[in-house]
Amino acid sequence: MNYILFDDTLRKQLYPFTQTRAVAHILCGIWTMKERWDFFLGADTGILTAPELQPLYASGAANEDTLYINAAYFANMPLVEAIHQLERGQVLADTEQRTIAYRSAEPLSDLEALYAACSLSSHTGIHRDAARLVKPWDIFACNDFAIRSDFDAIQVQQYSQKLPDHVTVIGEREDIFVAPGAVIGPCIINARTGPVYIGADSEVMEGCMIRGPFALKDHGVLKMGAKVYGATTIGEGSKVGGEVNNIVVFNNSNKGHDGFLGNAVMGEWCNLGADTNCSNLKNDYNTVKVWNIENGAQESTGLQFCGLLMGDHSKCGINTMFNTGTVVGVSCNVFGSGFPDKYIPAFTWGGTGEGVVYRFEKAVEAANRMMSRRNRTLSEAEITVLKNIYDHIV
């Protein structure tokens, strides 16, 4: 049996995060969507995404017996069992008749062929408890239950390292998982509010205060004196300090200094300058509206708390003040006095109403300089993806 995770027709509603990645590579909880499916399926899934992103991934070996699974859904064992009951040519749907999975009767070459096959198939059943990502703010809104369920799954198969005696624990030590190579200084961990996961070769510096649910992924760093409220995830190689509350930071990004970030998502290779502060609550306590990049209009999140949504490779200067529900596109350099605009399009240089288009060559140079600090550079496929976004802007 082959398994391929696909992006459904709503993938653009997750912009800016799906402008540079397949839905399967969105981080939420301890795992990405793909890592979670791989765990529950016991297999390495392939990826089928938009044509402009497909060169970033191996699509997987599709044949006459392939299960195509919507990557936006959170994997769990009951859902996997329901998917495995499908016969060839059949679809499993949710209560809104959106496809969760399709078992192919023939190889499918692209998303359009998959969508067409699903529309012609018989819906064999409705799965009523399928959680999924629809909007970018769902990434932090779903992070609480995602960390908790991922933590339970990890504990079934792995054993935690011993927590150092100099760590002050509130709650049960069994609710704290420490992976091999993690370095934990004298700090306070409150696991009574939710589980805490400390990844391999990561570091929690002295003086940190952590309230679960919390996940620090491999090689991540929590800086001295950081104040962390759950549900928060810090991606692989990312560094976070200051005060944070219910955020998801993708891999290799930095919020290394004082300043507040709450109810927010940061993409990969981002950097917030020292004392950057991000509002997550309107003065009138009303629900927050954000800019929908695909629709080209403001829309209500239905949430009272929503902060910064920042796409990959974007950065801001020191003392930047982001308003409630600000959306920053891919590869922006945000600086200037006052509050930046609530929507900053991709490749913006500036951001306070006077921004200009970031020169593509300079943006690539800046990205490579940051990535070189972690012994990485942009691949040709990644540059092509960024150029496609840039061409749509200019």
URHU-V578957 format. One record per backbone hydrogen bond with DSSP energy under -0.5 kcal/mol. CO is the residue of the C=O (numbers start at 0). NH is the residue of the N-H. Records with the same first field share a line. If there is no record, write none. Layout:
CO=NH / NH
//
This chain:
1=66
2=45
3=68
4=47
5=70
7=10
9=12
10=13
11=14
12=135
13=16 / 17
15=18
21=24
22=25
23=33
25=32
27=30
30=27
31=35
32=36
33=37
34=38
35=39
36=40
37=41 / 42
42=44
45=4
47=6
49=52 / 53
50=54
52=55
53=56
56=58
57=46
59=61
64=1
65=67 / 103
66=3 / 68
67=101
68=5
69=72
71=132
72=74
75=79
76=80
77=81
78=82
79=83
80=84
81=84
82=85
86=89
88=121
89=102
90=123 / 124
91=99 / 100
92=126
93=96
97=93
99=69
100=91
101=67 / 103
102=88
109=113
110=114
111=115
112=116
113=117
114=118
115=119
116=120
117=120
121=90 / 123
124=92
125=127
126=129
128=130
130=73
134=137
135=138
136=140
137=141
139=142
141=145
142=146
143=147
144=148
145=149
146=150
147=151
148=152
149=153
150=154
151=155
152=155 / 156
153=156 / 157
163=166
166=168
167=188
168=170
169=190 / 191
171=174
172=175
174=195
176=178 / 197
177=160
178=181
179=200
181=183
182=184 / 203
185=206
186=167
187=209
188=169 / 190
189=211
194=212 / 213
195=176
196=198 / 215
197=178
198=201
199=218
201=182
202=204 / 221
203=184
204=207
205=224
207=187
208=227
209=189
212=230 / 231
213=196
214=216 / 233
215=198
216=219
217=236
219=202
220=222 / 239
221=204
222=225
225=208 / 227
226=228 / 243
227=210
228=245
231=214
232=234 / 248
233=216
234=237
235=251
237=220
238=254
239=222
241=226
242=260
243=228
244=262
245=263
246=232
247=249 / 265
248=234
249=252
250=268
252=238
253=271
254=240
257=274
258=242
259=277
260=244
262=306
263=247
264=309
265=249
266=269
267=312
269=253
270=272 / 315
272=275
273=318
276=321
278=324
279=305
281=284
287=300
289=298
290=292
291=295 / 296
296=291
298=289
302=287
303=281 / 305
305=324
307=264
308=327
309=266
310=313
311=330
313=270
314=333
315=272
316=319
319=276 / 321
320=339
321=278
322=325
325=308 / 327
326=343
327=310
328=331
329=346
331=314 / 333
332=349
333=316
337=320
341=326
342=344
343=328
344=347
346=357
347=332 / 349
348=355
349=334
350=340
355=348
358=362
359=363
360=364
361=365
362=366
363=367
364=368
365=369
366=370
367=371
368=372
369=372
370=373 / 375
371=374
378=382
379=383
380=384
381=385
382=386
383=387
384=388
385=389
386=390
387=391
388=392
389=392 / 393
//
